[in-house]
Amino acid sequence: MFNTILIANRGEIACRVIRTAQRLGIRTVAVYSDADAGALHVTLADEAHHIGPAPARESYLVAERILEVAIRSGAEAVHPGYGFLSENAGFAEACADKGIVFIGPPCAAIRAMGSKSAAKEIMGAAGVPLVPGYHGHEQGAEFLQAEADRIGYPLLIKASAGGGGKGMRVVVRSADFTDALAGARREAMSGFGDDHVLLERYLTKPRHIEIQVFADSHGNALHIFERDCSIQRRHQKVVEEAPAFGMTPQLRAKMGEAAVAAARAIGYVGAGTVEFLLDEDGSFYFMEMNTRLQVEHPVTEMISGLDLVEWQLRVASGEPMPCTQEQLAISGHAIEARIYAEDPSREFLPSIGRLRHMRTPGESAHVRIDSGVRQGDEVSINYDPMIAKLIVWDTDRNAAIRRLRTALADFEVVGVTTNTGFLGNVVAHPAFSAGAIDTGFIERHRDGLIPESVPASDRILALAALDLMLTRSAEAESRAKASHDPHSPWHHTGGWRLNYDNYHFLHFIDEEQAVTITAHYRPTGFLLGLPGGSMLVRGDRDNAGDLHADLAGTRIKATVIRSGAAITVLDQGKSHQLVIHNPHAVGEQDDAAAGRLTAPMPGKIVAVMAEVGVRVERGTPLIIMEAMKMEHTISAPCDGSVAAFHYPVGAVVNEGTELLDFTAEAEPPQP
Ligand code: MV4
């Protein structure tokens, strides 16, 4: 076994690999870019080395730099994680050349699976079922037309060098084939520099079923059952589960056998995944093989009780696999949801900004969270916006679904928009519970899955108002204590007015609408005037900052997070952001906006009005933001120049996000 390994990755997978390595007593070396200097994986590792600027092509993808760190740190092996260099045969080869173990398959196996048509050639020869079609070298249009007519329609034209759904065209009738072929070729050439295509019968409602395989260097190979990854959006997996709904032991054995045959056909060693399309009639067909550990491997770990990274480390160091096929068994059901910083209501646009608040459900035998970020971290535009993987396990699928719905509702994030509401709608959908799942699930049920933005309910407004009043009372109390005359009536917050009932006006902006709540003081709390009527409320905050509220006799616990003018209420699994609005201080607010270089509220950068390093005078517009269908100008707070803009035009940022660095001009010496 290794003494020291380098993890050539970042985020949750780097943290995950470090966790297992440290459990095995292995020293861990991390690498990080400028943007990840304070990242969790850097903190967790035993040592960490800077490898370059934020862009992955200048850091995590620079093989030479990673190898140089491996040699300098004495790492005997490199774990590539997934993505980045994990399926780069050249990197695997470069490791071997330096006498460093690449924790993955032989580079020949990586190369063999790199081309779709070559992969199909090998798999077909190994007896692995292929979709009826043509994947040979003859590419003449007439020949391909004849092949298309032989295969039948609907037909799929796929770019051999393509992947992830890119370069695919469906042809429904023979007369359309010639034009479709020409179009597919053009796209393949421009997209991949290779216009080689393959033809397949088009499966209209397939499921994406993948088999986890493992092989060691002692000739052993086995499978660790299947995962259903059909819930995808634009070829990006969203929800994965194991075992697959409705899978029979017989079909599982046949698919497992085919997957192991595929692994053996390329002399595989290590963790791999064989992806199949499962047709409605129970036929299955090889799609592709991934020569790395997959993002979704935790669901396999949860139902098998195995640690696949431990297996990777043992096998890569020359040990045989810890188990035989006969010793493996499925227990229960696991589901994974990928939590992204993205806005489903804005076509899933990435949402960047600082995680002002992040609280995850408690982990247990039922709930696992693989994350590479924590509260306070920036979610940047540089990398994949996945915040965490939320994995649940229970004894059966319905129990696991219930577990996941609760855990998603308890997953609190403020500072970026996330897809947790969307994920909750997916797993709550009757079609999901019924197992009516195939690769078209999200498109088919799309309307019911995207959370719609609705005005704040009286309950949300009451929680925001209560939190505001508790804050004002606490601030007044601390002011009174700090003053020389603590008992002065001016410190009294009871809203005292001569001959009038004691109350405050609370002004909010909600979904671009102004909302005013009156808060009347009462001996036991506040009587709120809400859009739907009056409500007597009271409450207090616990040490964790949670709000324990009594709303007209209903006792609840909610989270209310303030950041600047924004107030976010997290209640019943939903997050609702309001903006505190003081109509009498518009000038001040504008001045405040002019002085700050942070986003005044969530919005989109629509224009950058200055150049880095060029002198500007106080008040010169620097950035134009669009928010709530209004334009907001971020202006120069004083004479000086912009040192750096942090976000490009088009970026969607959250309230409080630092937008630029500004260098003030030195004040001329006072006479
Ligand atoms: C197919 C198919 C239907 N019939 N091949 C999409 C990307 C690549 N993994 C292969 N893909 C497909 N190949 C035939 N003959 C449907 C898809 C497909 C798909 C496959 C798996 C998971 C999600 C998908 C989403 C759209 C299309």
Boltz pocket constraint, residues with backbone or C-beta under 6 A from the ligand:
constraints:
  - pocket:
      binder: B
      contacts: [[A, 131], [A, 156], [A, 163], [A, 164], [A, 165], [A, 166], [A, 200], [A, 201], [A, 202], [A, 203], [A, 204], [A, 206], [A, 207], [A, 208], [A, 229], [A, 230], [A, 232], [A, 235], [A, 277], [A, 287], [A, 439]]
      max_distance: 6.0
